[in-house]
Amino acid sequence: MKRPDMFDYFGGALIAMTVAMWIAHFVLPPLPPEPPQPTLPGAIGKGPV
């Protein structure tokens, strides 16, 4: 068996990072929703009256 070269290490690191992000994507909870942004009184849309 030949000794691994630089590209084998880069490929292994890329696969490890991809798997780590995939696991973190399913393990970590989602971020809470952002609060609604206040609108200006004269703006069109739903704003304070």
VMD Tcl script that draws the C-alpha trace (Angstrom):
set ca {
  {0.00 0.00 0.00}
  {1.39 3.38 -0.99}
  {1.82 6.24 1.42}
  {-1.05 8.83 1.29}
  {-0.08 12.05 -0.46}
  {-1.21 15.65 0.07}
  {-4.38 15.26 -2.02}
  {-5.49 12.26 0.06}
  {-5.25 14.40 3.20}
  {-7.13 17.29 1.54}
  {-9.86 14.92 0.37}
  {-10.16 13.38 3.83}
  {-10.38 16.81 5.45}
  {-13.04 17.91 2.94}
  {-15.12 14.79 3.58}
  {-14.75 15.23 7.37}
  {-15.88 18.88 7.21}
  {-18.85 17.96 5.00}
  {-19.94 15.22 7.39}
  {-19.48 17.52 10.42}
  {-21.66 20.24 8.82}
  {-24.29 17.66 7.84}
  {-24.43 16.31 11.41}
  {-24.56 19.83 12.91}
  {-27.37 20.73 10.50}
  {-29.60 17.98 11.89}
  {-28.48 18.12 15.55}
  {-28.56 21.85 16.33}
  {-31.94 23.55 16.90}
  {-33.09 26.18 14.42}
  {-32.63 29.88 15.16}
  {-35.60 31.69 16.73}
  {-37.66 33.82 14.34}
  {-36.70 37.46 14.04}
  {-39.03 40.00 15.67}
  {-41.09 42.10 13.26}
  {-39.43 45.33 12.22}
  {-41.22 48.52 13.29}
  {-42.48 50.68 10.44}
  {-42.53 54.44 10.20}
  {-45.86 56.17 10.96}
  {-46.17 57.64 7.43}
  {-45.13 54.50 5.59}
  {-47.49 52.46 3.45}
  {-48.45 49.18 5.07}
  {-49.27 48.01 8.52}
  {-47.85 50.48 10.96}
  {-48.84 52.14 14.20}
  {-51.80 54.45 13.77}
}
mol new
graphics top color blue
foreach p $ca { graphics top sphere $p radius 0.5 }
foreach p [lrange $ca 0 end-1] q [lrange $ca 1 end] { graphics top cylinder $p $q radius 0.2 }
display resetview
